[in-house]
Amino acid sequence: MGHFIQGVWHPEDHFPSDQKGAFQRAASQFRHSFGEQFPFEPGRYHLYVSHACPWCHRTMIVRSLLGLEDVIPVSVVDPLMTEEGWHFSEGEGCIPDPVFGLEFIRELYVKADPSYTGRCTVPILWDIQTGTIVSNESSEIIRMFNGLRDHKKPSVDLAPPELLAESDAWRDRFYNSVNNGVYRCGFSRSQEAYDEAVQELFVMLDELEAHLAERRFLCGDRMTEADICLFVTLLRFDPVYVTHFKCNLRRIVDMPNLWRFTRDVFQWPGVAETCDLRHIKEHYFRSHRSVNPSGVVPAGPEIDFWGLI
Ligand SMILES: N[C@@H](CCC(=O)N[C@@H](CS)C(=O)NCC(=O)O)C(=O)O
């Protein structure tokens, strides 16, 4: 898990943290949208993802729900992230890079910006025509995909105008405590930083649990982007975050409304196909050797996401 400084790769394992040992996530640097500079054309843009990564998973769910599979092709990296970063392979569930036949994701970053400084994250939405990264920020990629629904499924709208403010408010509200919060727990370098992160995480999960007692989805009866942003973390919670990231005050299966919500979204047509628990577990337990030095992937837990809702 290395990073670039002025286009030079530094392979050392480096989880950025502040003076108190709290994990610091850097902001995504490529922030364009479809429009004048990047007009949408079927097949022009290529999506690079990891099935393990929750941020990528948001983009894969929205791509699936909007039926964009044949207009936005995808490549899937190997679940193991090494000091060389994400790489392509012929492994089960992986899809190599058809654009350049690349070995590493990081090669895209220096193609887009030869003096790039920063981490080489997925998802990446790549413009084949101009040879650059349109966006590497999942929340913005899913909004762009939602805007393409007229091409395929005009009836699906995950950011309907009347619910947009509420959906965005939820997404922003649980981002740091839940989506990023599990990483803040797992990558804490001090007791103090961990205590703060785990406390914030479960306070927010309890709030969400109470909120979902009254509603099917976060904004009521309709599924919105915020539900997808929450789901990708909940899916990984019991299989990975409870043990690997020490998010273990409670499990999702112990919180009836969050557990019902997780199964509901999982069973929504088009979602289960995007969930690859083998890649998810392989990635976290094998890649973060500072957290799990043996790299051994646990067998369980047994969880039935297909259970009755
Ligand atoms: N804010 C970004 C975060 C993406 C991100 O952090 N992806 C992780 C995978 S879960 C990654 O690629 N990490 C590689 C690294 O940090 O070197 C988004 O939402 O798209």
The ligand as an ORCA input file, in Angstrom:
! r2SCAN-3c Opt
* xyz 0 1
  N     -12.926      8.782     -1.233
  C     -12.637      7.667     -2.100
  C     -11.960      6.548     -1.316
  C     -11.480      5.400     -2.166
  C     -10.530      4.475     -1.385
  O      -9.982      4.836     -0.334
  N     -10.300      3.253     -1.896
  C      -9.405      2.317     -1.226
  C      -9.940      0.898     -1.308
  S     -11.135      0.533     -0.112
  C      -8.070      2.248     -1.942
  O      -8.034      2.108     -3.148
  N      -6.976      2.341     -1.198
  C      -5.646      2.231     -1.729
  C      -4.699      3.150     -1.017
  O      -5.133      3.934     -0.181
  O      -3.511      3.059     -1.323
  C     -13.945      7.221     -2.742
  O     -14.984      7.265     -2.059
  O     -13.949      6.859     -3.918
*
